[in-house]
């Protein structure tokens, strides 16, 4: 990676005449009016709940373009919040920021979001694997004995979580989700989550990627229950290369596990300030994101 490419990484957005509605670990959200929001995906990367000092080139554009691909792919099952991602169609007030917004932003319909993450797991990995080893269950769901790390569940399981403003989201039993959003809504969200995961996972497998698990966010709009935020990206999902998959061990991945592994290697104490990444780690991580985009969509991201 050349120094110029690192310099081109966008860690902060700066649109002083726009109202910043929210700023997350990766996305900055601006309020355009009462009905519309502007989502801008930066190149920030977080690990162990902290945003690192080094960004990942092209990451925000990969997240935006991959989400747009999936929103369109899943539109026959569930409506989504996208109004447009064509900067030429943005309001005149945004045109002076066109170069900064192109490829990494979208205007979306404001939604009344449900305060839960809709997590679906097709394979046992990460926190689910640790919980299963300790209890034989995942989020209160009884599972067959003898499952191996990274093995597929007999059927994908729905394991909701509460949204954390900072720190880790907390896994909750389905009964707790029913208390939060109501039994009828919770049941509908569970059914919708499993349907869209199965469709996406089958497609991705044809493209050489296993979607081990992922999370979705939903809200209410005039269209009814609406898919929102980001969808099936390397930030919100575990993507494994299918040709290297083998149950019984941890897997290579297209997500930010490479960054986590580096941070473990340097024995960062996981307290602020978060360290910077060497150029080669940022480069390799960028390549993983770009490769995931190519695998899923069949097209190279125009970089």
Secondary structure, DSSP 8 states (H G I E B T S, - for coil): --HHHHHT---S---TTSEEEEE-SSEEEEE-SSSEEEEEE-S--EETTEE-SS--TTHHHHHHHHHHHHHHHTTTTSEE-EEE--GGGS-GGGGGGHHHHTTTEEEEE--EE-SEEEEEEEE--HHHHHHHHHHSEETTEE--TT--TT-EEEEEEE--EE--SSS--EE--HHHHHHHH-HHHHHHHHHHHHHHHHHHHHHHHHTTEEEEEEEEEEEEETTEEEEES--S-TTTEEEEEGGG--TTS----SSTHHHHHHHHHTT--S-SS-----HHHHHHHHHHHHHHHHHHHSS----
